[in-house]
């Protein structure tokens, strides 16, 4: 990814004490990281999430899953004993082209 690429300059997960009671949320939406994890845990794959929430972006959802992995203590309910996130992640095709930090197996992409 080139420097100045808007995909990397956007802060995809934002936190503001005055917005959604300070709960981390996805840029451009009112969906919190927790709500995205709940959708995934309930079997929603990327296509279903983006169909129901067209304001979201593939990069933003991946960033939310990555954020959860970096804050496991806050989202412990959504992790399996093997350390992967519950529910369907991205397929290899869906993750293609995402920056490396957003392609973590078991976090963003489906555990193989």
DSSP file (Angstrom, degrees, kcal/mol; ACC not computed):
  #  RESIDUE AA STRUCTURE BP1 BP2  ACC     N-H-->O    O-->H-N    N-H-->O    O-->H-N    TCO  KAPPA ALPHA  PHI   PSI    X-CA   Y-CA   Z-CA
    1    1 A X              0   0    0      0, 0.0     2,-0.1     0, 0.0     3,-0.1   0.000 360.0 360.0 360.0 130.9    0.0    0.0    0.0
    2    2 A X    >   -     0   0    0      1,-0.1     3,-1.9     2,-0.1     6,-0.2  -0.422 360.0 -97.1 -74.7 149.0    1.4    3.4   -1.0
    3    3 A X  T 3  S+     0   0    0      1,-0.3    -1,-0.1    -2,-0.1     3,-0.1  -0.411 114.4  30.6 -59.7 140.4    1.8    6.2    1.6
    4    4 A X  T 3  S+     0   0    0      1,-0.3     2,-0.3    -3,-0.1    -1,-0.3   0.405  80.4 148.7  86.8  -3.2   -1.2    8.4    1.4
    5    5 A X    X>  -     0   0    0     -3,-1.9     3,-1.5     1,-0.2     4,-1.3  -0.506  48.4-139.1 -63.2 124.7   -3.5    5.6    0.3
    6    6 A X  H 3> S+     0   0    0     -2,-0.3     4,-1.7     1,-0.3    -1,-0.2   0.790  98.7  67.4 -60.8 -26.3   -6.9    6.6    1.8
    7    7 A X  H 34 S+     0   0    0      1,-0.2    -1,-0.3     2,-0.2     5,-0.1   0.858 109.9  35.5 -60.1 -33.0   -7.5    3.0    2.8
    8    8 A X  H <4 S+     0   0    0     -3,-1.5    -1,-0.2    -6,-0.2    -2,-0.2   0.669 112.5  57.6 -96.3 -17.9   -4.7    3.3    5.3
    9    9 A X  H  < S+     0   0    0     -4,-1.3     2,-0.2     2,-0.1    -2,-0.2   0.752  86.3  90.0 -86.1 -22.3   -5.2    6.9    6.4
   10   10 A X  S  < S-     0   0    0     -4,-1.7     2,-1.2    -5,-0.2     3,-0.1  -0.537  79.9-132.5 -69.9 135.2   -8.8    6.4    7.5
   11   11 A X        -     0   0    0     -2,-0.2    16,-0.1     1,-0.2    -1,-0.1  -0.789  24.6-169.5 -87.2  99.7   -9.0    5.3   11.2
   12   12 A X  S    S+     0   0    0     -2,-1.2    15,-3.2    -5,-0.1     2,-0.6   0.806  71.7  47.3 -68.8 -32.0  -11.4    2.5   10.6
   13   13 A X  E    S-A   26   0A   0     13,-0.2     2,-0.3    -3,-0.1    13,-0.2  -0.957  77.4-176.2-111.7 123.5  -12.2    1.9   14.3
   14   14 A X  E     -A   25   0A   0     11,-2.9    11,-2.8    -2,-0.6     2,-0.4  -0.838  13.9-164.3-120.6 155.1  -13.0    5.0   16.2
   15   15 A X        +     0   0    0     -2,-0.3     2,-0.4     9,-0.2     9,-0.1  -0.986  13.3 166.3-141.8 127.4  -13.7    5.7   19.8
   16   16 A X    >   -     0   0    0      3,-0.5     3,-2.1    -2,-0.4     6,-0.9  -0.979  34.5-140.6-143.5 124.6  -15.3    8.9   21.2
   17   17 A X  T 3  S+     0   0    0     -2,-0.4     4,-0.1     1,-0.3     6,-0.1   0.737 106.4  52.2 -59.4 -20.0  -16.6    9.3   24.7
   18   18 A X  T 3  S+     0   0    0      3,-0.1     2,-0.5     2,-0.1    -1,-0.3   0.478 100.7  71.1 -94.2  -2.5  -19.5   11.3   23.2
   19   19 A X  S X  S-     0   0    0     -3,-2.1     3,-1.8     1,-0.2    -3,-0.5  -0.964 118.5 -17.7-119.7 125.6  -20.5    8.8   20.6
   20   20 A X  G >  S-     0   0    0     -2,-0.5     3,-2.1     1,-0.3    -1,-0.2   0.852 118.8 -65.7  52.4  39.5  -22.2    5.4   21.5
   21   21 A X  G 3  S-     0   0    0      1,-0.3    -1,-0.3    -4,-0.1    -4,-0.2   0.788  94.0 -59.7  54.7  30.9  -21.1    5.8   25.1
   22   22 A X  G <  S+     0   0    0     -3,-1.8     2,-0.3    -6,-0.9    -1,-0.3   0.510  93.9 149.2  81.0   2.8  -17.4    5.5   24.1
   23   23 A X    <   -     0   0    0     -3,-2.1    -1,-0.3    -4,-0.3    -7,-0.2  -0.558  57.3-106.2 -71.4 129.4  -17.9    2.0   22.6
   24   24 A X        -     0   0    0     -2,-0.3     9,-2.5    -9,-0.1    10,-0.4  -0.316  49.6-177.1 -57.3 135.5  -15.4    1.5   19.7
   25   25 A X  E     -AB  14  32A   0    -11,-2.8   -11,-2.9     7,-0.3     2,-0.4  -0.874  29.1 -92.5-136.3 165.8  -17.3    1.7   16.4
   26   26 A X  E >   -A   13   0A   0      5,-2.8     3,-1.8    -2,-0.3     5,-0.3  -0.636  47.7-103.7 -83.8 132.4  -16.7    1.4   12.6
   27   27 A X  T 3  S+     0   0    0    -15,-3.2    30,-0.2    -2,-0.4    -1,-0.1  -0.219 105.4  17.5 -49.7 134.5  -15.9    4.5   10.6
   28   28 A X  T 3  S+     0   0    0      1,-0.2     2,-0.3    28,-0.1    -1,-0.3   0.553 119.0  70.6  79.8   7.8  -18.9    5.7    8.6
   29   29 A X  S <  S-     0   0    0     -3,-1.8    -1,-0.2     2,-0.1    -4,-0.0  -0.861  77.4-125.9-143.5 176.3  -21.4    3.7   10.6
   30   30 A X  S    S+     0   0    0     -2,-0.3     2,-0.5    -3,-0.1    -3,-0.1   0.068  73.6 117.2-109.2  19.0  -23.2    3.5   14.0
   31   31 A X        -     0   0    0     -5,-0.3    -5,-2.8    -4,-0.0    -2,-0.1  -0.772  56.4-143.9 -93.5 127.8  -22.1   -0.2   14.3
   32   32 A X  B  >  -B   25   0A   0     -2,-0.5     4,-2.1    -7,-0.3    -7,-0.3  -0.436  24.5-112.9 -84.1 161.9  -19.9   -1.0   17.2
   33   33 A X  H  > S+     0   0    0     -9,-2.5     4,-2.3     1,-0.2     5,-0.2   0.911 120.4  54.7 -56.3 -42.5  -17.1   -3.6   17.1
   34   34 A X  H  > S+     0   0    0    -10,-0.4     4,-2.3     1,-0.2    -1,-0.2   0.907 105.6  50.9 -60.3 -43.0  -19.1   -5.6   19.6
   35   35 A X  H  > S+     0   0    0      1,-0.2     4,-2.4     2,-0.2    -1,-0.2   0.894 109.9  50.2 -63.6 -38.7  -22.2   -5.6   17.3
   36   36 A X  H  X S+     0   0    0     -4,-2.1     4,-2.4     2,-0.2    -1,-0.2   0.905 110.4  49.5 -65.2 -40.0  -20.0   -6.8   14.4
   37   37 A X  H  X S+     0   0    0     -4,-2.3     4,-2.8     2,-0.2    -2,-0.2   0.880 109.9  52.1 -65.2 -36.9  -18.6   -9.6   16.5
   38   38 A X  H  X S+     0   0    0     -4,-2.3     4,-1.6     2,-0.2    -2,-0.2   0.915 109.1  49.5 -64.9 -42.7  -22.2  -10.5   17.5
   39   39 A X  H  <>S+     0   0    0     -4,-2.4     5,-2.4     2,-0.2     3,-0.3   0.946 113.6  46.2 -59.5 -47.8  -23.2  -10.7   13.9
   40   40 A X  H ><5S+     0   0    0     -4,-2.4     3,-2.0     1,-0.2    48,-0.6   0.920 110.3  52.4 -61.6 -44.4  -20.2  -12.9   13.1
   41   41 A X  H 3<5S+     0   0    0     -4,-2.8    -1,-0.2     1,-0.3    -2,-0.2   0.793 105.2  57.4 -63.1 -26.9  -20.9  -15.1   16.1
   42   42 A X  T 3<5S-     0   0    0     -4,-1.6    -1,-0.3    -3,-0.3    -2,-0.2   0.279 130.0 -94.2 -88.3  10.9  -24.5  -15.5   14.9
   43   43 A X  T < 5S+     0   0    0     -3,-2.0     2,-0.4     1,-0.3    -3,-0.2   0.485  73.9 148.0  97.1   2.9  -23.2  -16.9   11.5
   44   44 A X      < -     0   0    0     -5,-2.4    -1,-0.3    -6,-0.2     2,-0.1  -0.581  30.6-158.1 -73.2 127.5  -23.2  -13.8    9.4
   45   45 A X     >  -     0   0    0     -2,-0.4     4,-2.4    42,-0.1     5,-0.2  -0.412  38.0 -88.6 -93.0-179.8  -20.4  -13.9    6.8
   46   46 A X  H  > S+     0   0    0     43,-0.4     4,-2.8     1,-0.2     5,-0.3   0.895 126.4  53.1 -58.0 -43.4  -18.9  -10.8    5.2
   47   47 A X  H  > S+     0   0    0      1,-0.2     4,-2.1     2,-0.2    -1,-0.2   0.922 111.0  46.3 -59.8 -45.2  -21.5  -10.8    2.3
   48   48 A X  H  > S+     0   0    0      2,-0.2     4,-2.3     1,-0.2    -1,-0.2   0.901 112.7  50.1 -65.0 -41.3  -24.4  -10.8    4.8
   49   49 A X  H  X S+     0   0    0     -4,-2.4     4,-1.9     1,-0.2    -2,-0.2   0.942 114.3  43.9 -62.8 -46.9  -22.9   -8.1    7.0
   50   50 A X  H  < S+     0   0    0     -4,-2.8    -1,-0.2     2,-0.2    -2,-0.2   0.814 112.1  53.5 -70.6 -29.4  -22.3   -5.8    4.0
   51   51 A X  H  < S+     0   0    0     -4,-2.1     3,-0.4    -5,-0.3    -1,-0.2   0.923 115.5  39.4 -68.0 -44.0  -25.7   -6.5    2.5
   52   52 A X  H  < S+     0   0    0     -4,-2.3     2,-0.3     1,-0.3    -2,-0.2   0.761 128.4  33.4 -76.0 -24.9  -27.4   -5.6    5.8
   53   53 A X    ><  +     0   0    0     -4,-1.9     3,-2.3    -5,-0.2    -1,-0.3  -0.632  65.0 171.5-133.1  73.2  -25.1   -2.6    6.4
   54   54 A X  T 3  S+     0   0    0     -3,-0.4    -1,-0.1     1,-0.3    -4,-0.1   0.649  73.6  70.9 -63.5 -13.7  -24.1   -1.1    3.1
   55   55 A X  T 3  S+     0   0    0     -3,-0.1    -1,-0.3     2,-0.1     2,-0.1   0.698  85.4  87.3 -74.0 -17.2  -22.4    1.8    4.9
   56   56 A X    <   -     0   0    0     -3,-2.3     2,-0.3    -7,-0.2   -28,-0.1  -0.376  69.0-144.3 -79.1 161.0  -19.7   -0.6    6.0
   57   57 A X     >  -     0   0    0    -30,-0.2     4,-2.4     1,-0.1     5,-0.2  -0.918  23.1-117.8-124.3 152.7  -16.6   -1.3    4.0
   58   58 A X  H  > S+     0   0    0     -2,-0.3     4,-2.0     1,-0.2     5,-0.2   0.893 118.0  49.3 -52.7 -43.3  -14.6   -4.6    3.6
   59   59 A X  H  > S+     0   0    0      1,-0.2     4,-2.4     2,-0.2    -1,-0.2   0.895 109.1  52.4 -65.6 -40.7  -11.6   -2.9    5.1
   60   60 A X  H  > S+     0   0    0      2,-0.2     4,-2.0     1,-0.2    -2,-0.2   0.892 109.0  48.2 -64.9 -40.9  -13.6   -1.5    8.1
   61   61 A X  H  X S+     0   0    0     -4,-2.4     4,-2.2     2,-0.2    -1,-0.2   0.924 112.5  49.1 -65.7 -43.2  -15.0   -4.8    9.0
   62   62 A X  H  X S+     0   0    0     -4,-2.0     4,-2.3    -5,-0.2    -2,-0.2   0.895 110.1  52.1 -61.5 -39.2  -11.5   -6.4    8.9
   63   63 A X  H  X S+     0   0    0     -4,-2.4     4,-2.7     1,-0.2    -1,-0.2   0.879 107.3  52.4 -64.7 -37.3  -10.2   -3.6   11.0
   64   64 A X  H  X S+     0   0    0     -4,-2.0     4,-2.2     2,-0.2    -2,-0.2   0.918 110.4  47.0 -64.7 -43.2  -13.0   -4.2   13.6
   65   65 A X  H  X S+     0   0    0     -4,-2.2     4,-1.7     2,-0.2    -2,-0.2   0.897 113.9  48.4 -64.8 -39.2  -12.0   -7.9   13.8
   66   66 A X  H  X S+     0   0    0     -4,-2.3     4,-1.7     2,-0.2    -2,-0.2   0.898 109.0  53.2 -66.4 -41.2   -8.3   -6.9   14.1
   67   67 A X  H  X S+     0   0    0     -4,-2.7     4,-0.8     1,-0.2    -2,-0.2   0.912 106.6  52.9 -59.0 -43.5   -9.2   -4.4   16.8
   68   68 A X  H >< S+     0   0    0     -4,-2.2     3,-0.8     1,-0.2     7,-0.3   0.902 107.3  51.7 -59.6 -41.1  -11.0   -7.1   18.8
   69   69 A X  H >< S+     0   0    0     -4,-1.7     3,-0.7     1,-0.3    -1,-0.2   0.846 108.9  50.5 -65.1 -32.7   -7.9   -9.3   18.6
   70   70 A X  H 3< S+     0   0    0     -4,-1.7    -1,-0.3     1,-0.2    -2,-0.2   0.607 118.1  39.6 -79.9 -11.5   -5.8   -6.4   19.9
   71   71 A X  T XX S+     0   0    0     -4,-0.8     4,-1.2    -3,-0.8     3,-1.2  -0.361  71.2 151.9-131.1  51.0   -8.3   -5.9   22.8
   72   72 A X  T <4  +     0   0    0     -3,-0.7     4,-0.3     1,-0.3     3,-0.2   0.826  67.6  61.3 -55.5 -36.6   -9.1   -9.5   23.7
   73   73 A X  T >4 S+     0   0    0      1,-0.2     3,-0.6     2,-0.2    -1,-0.3   0.874 106.2  47.2 -61.2 -34.6   -9.8   -8.8   27.3
   74   74 A X  T <4 S+     0   0    0     -3,-1.2    -1,-0.2     1,-0.2    -2,-0.2   0.803 124.1  31.6 -74.3 -29.4  -12.7   -6.5   26.2
   75   75 A X  T >< S+     0   0    0     -4,-1.2     3,-2.3    -7,-0.3    -1,-0.2  -0.027  74.9 133.4-119.2  28.3  -14.1   -9.0   23.7
   76   76 A X  G X   +     0   0    0     -3,-0.6     3,-1.7     1,-0.3    -1,-0.1   0.788  64.4  67.3 -54.0 -32.6  -13.2  -12.3   25.4
   77   77 A X  G 3  S+     0   0    0      1,-0.3    -1,-0.3    -3,-0.2    -2,-0.1   0.693  97.2  55.2 -62.4 -18.4  -16.7  -13.7   24.9
   78   78 A X  G <  S+     0   0    0     -3,-2.3     8,-2.9    -6,-0.2     2,-0.4   0.378  89.3  91.9-100.2   4.0  -16.2  -13.8   21.1
   79   79 A X  B <   -C   85   0B   0     -3,-1.7     6,-0.2     6,-0.2     2,-0.1  -0.832  66.6-136.8-105.4 139.1  -13.0  -15.9   21.1
   80   80 A X    >   -     0   0    0      4,-3.5     3,-2.3    -2,-0.4    -2,-0.1  -0.403  35.9-100.2 -79.5 163.0  -12.8  -19.7   20.8
   81   81 A X  T 3  S+     0   0    0      1,-0.3    -1,-0.1     2,-0.1    -2,-0.0   0.804 124.2  59.1 -55.4 -29.2  -10.4  -21.7   23.0
   82   82 A X  T 3  S-     0   0    0      2,-0.1    -1,-0.3     1,-0.1     3,-0.1   0.471 121.9-106.7 -81.1   0.7   -8.0  -21.9   20.1
   83   83 A X  S <  S+     0   0    0     -3,-2.3     2,-0.2     1,-0.3    -2,-0.1   0.404  79.8 124.7  93.5  -2.7   -7.8  -18.1   19.9
   84   84 A X        -     0   0    0      1,-0.1    -4,-3.5    -5,-0.1    -1,-0.3  -0.534  67.3-101.9 -88.2 159.0   -9.8  -17.6   16.8
   85   85 A X  B     -C   79   0B   0     21,-3.0    -6,-0.2    -6,-0.2    26,-0.2  -0.550  41.6-105.9 -76.3 143.5  -12.9  -15.4   16.6
   86   86 A X  S    S+     0   0    0     -8,-2.9   -44,-0.1    -2,-0.2    -1,-0.1  -0.414  80.2  21.6 -67.1 140.9  -16.3  -17.2   16.7
   87   87 A X  S    S-     0   0    0    -46,-0.2     2,-0.2    -2,-0.1   -46,-0.2  -0.133 103.6 -32.2  94.7 173.5  -18.2  -17.4   13.4
   88   88 A X        -     0   0    0    -48,-0.6     2,-0.1    22,-0.1     3,-0.1  -0.450  57.2-169.4 -70.4 132.2  -17.4  -17.2    9.7
   89   89 A X        -     0   0    0      1,-0.2   -43,-0.4    -2,-0.2    20,-0.3  -0.153  41.5 -53.1 -97.4-159.2  -14.5  -14.9    8.8
   90   90 A X  B     -d  109   0C   0     18,-3.3    20,-2.3   -45,-0.1    -1,-0.2  -0.485  52.3-123.4 -75.1 146.9  -13.5  -13.7    5.4
   91   91 A X     >  -     0   0    0     18,-0.2     4,-1.9    -2,-0.2     5,-0.2  -0.404  34.5-101.5 -75.6 168.2  -12.8  -16.2    2.7
   92   92 A X  H  > S+     0   0    0      1,-0.2     4,-1.0     2,-0.2    -1,-0.1   0.897 126.0  50.8 -58.5 -40.0   -9.3  -16.1    1.1
   93   93 A X  H  4 S+     0   0    0      1,-0.2     3,-0.4     2,-0.2    -1,-0.2   0.902 108.8  50.4 -65.2 -40.9  -10.9  -14.2   -1.9
   94   94 A X  H  4 S+     0   0    0      1,-0.2    -1,-0.2     3,-0.0    -2,-0.2   0.832 113.3  46.3 -66.5 -30.9  -12.6  -11.7    0.4
   95   95 A X  H >< S+     0   0    0     -4,-1.9     3,-2.2     2,-0.1    -1,-0.2   0.630  85.0 116.2 -86.3 -14.1   -9.3  -11.0    2.2
   96   96 A X  T 3< S+     0   0    0     -4,-1.0     3,-0.1    -3,-0.4    -3,-0.0  -0.299  80.6  18.5 -58.1 133.4   -7.3  -10.7   -1.0
   97   97 A X  T 3  S+     0   0    0      1,-0.3    -1,-0.3     0, 0.0     2,-0.2   0.305  92.4 125.0  88.9 -10.9   -5.9   -7.2   -1.3
   98   98 A X  S <  S-     0   0    0     -3,-2.2    -1,-0.3     1,-0.1     5,-0.1  -0.524  74.6 -93.3 -75.4 150.7   -6.3   -6.3    2.3
   99   99 A X    >   -     0   0    0     -2,-0.2     3,-2.2     1,-0.1    -1,-0.1  -0.318  42.1-105.4 -59.9 149.5   -3.1   -5.1    4.1
  100  100 A X  G >  S+     0   0    0      1,-0.3     3,-2.0     2,-0.2    -1,-0.1   0.830 118.4  59.0 -49.1 -42.9   -1.3   -7.9    5.9
  101  101 A X  G 3  S+     0   0    0      1,-0.3     3,-0.5     2,-0.1    -1,-0.3   0.766 105.0  53.0 -61.9 -20.2   -2.4   -6.9    9.4
  102  102 A X  G <  S+     0   0    0     -3,-2.2    -1,-0.3     1,-0.2    -2,-0.2   0.180  98.0  65.9 -98.7  16.8   -6.0   -7.3    8.3
  103  103 A X    <   +     0   0    0     -3,-2.0    -1,-0.2     5,-0.1     2,-0.2   0.045  64.5 152.0-122.0  25.7   -5.6  -10.8    7.0
  104  104 A X    >>> -     0   0    0     -3,-0.5     4,-2.4     1,-0.1     5,-1.6  -0.385  49.6-116.5 -64.3 125.9   -4.9  -12.6   10.2
  105  105 A X  B 345S+e  109   0C   0      1,-0.2     6,-0.2     2,-0.2     5,-0.2  -0.377  98.3  11.1 -61.5 135.4   -5.9  -16.3   10.1
  106  106 A X  T 345S+     0   0    0      3,-2.0   -21,-3.0     1,-0.1    -1,-0.2   0.171 128.8  59.5  82.4 -19.6   -8.7  -17.1   12.6
  107  107 A X  T <45S-     0   0    0     -3,-1.3    -2,-0.2   -23,-0.2    -1,-0.1   0.830 129.3  -1.8-101.2 -63.3   -9.2  -13.4   13.3
  108  108 A X  T  <5S+     0   0    0     -4,-2.4   -18,-3.3   -19,-0.1    -3,-0.2   0.883 131.9  49.7 -92.6 -52.9  -10.1  -11.9    9.9
  109  109 A X  B   <S-de  90 105C   0     -5,-1.6    -3,-2.0   -20,-0.3   -18,-0.2  -0.515 101.2 -87.5 -88.4 157.8   -9.9  -15.0    7.7
  110  110 A X        -     0   0    0    -20,-2.3     2,-0.2    -2,-0.2    -1,-0.1  -0.328  45.5-108.8 -61.4 137.3  -11.6  -18.3    8.4
  111  111 A X              0   0    0     -5,-0.2    -1,-0.1   -26,-0.2   -22,-0.1  -0.506 360.0 360.0 -65.1 133.4   -9.5  -20.6   10.5
  112  112 A X              0   0    0     -2,-0.2    -1,-0.1    -3,-0.1    -2,-0.1   0.474 360.0 360.0 -93.1 360.0   -8.4  -23.4    8.2
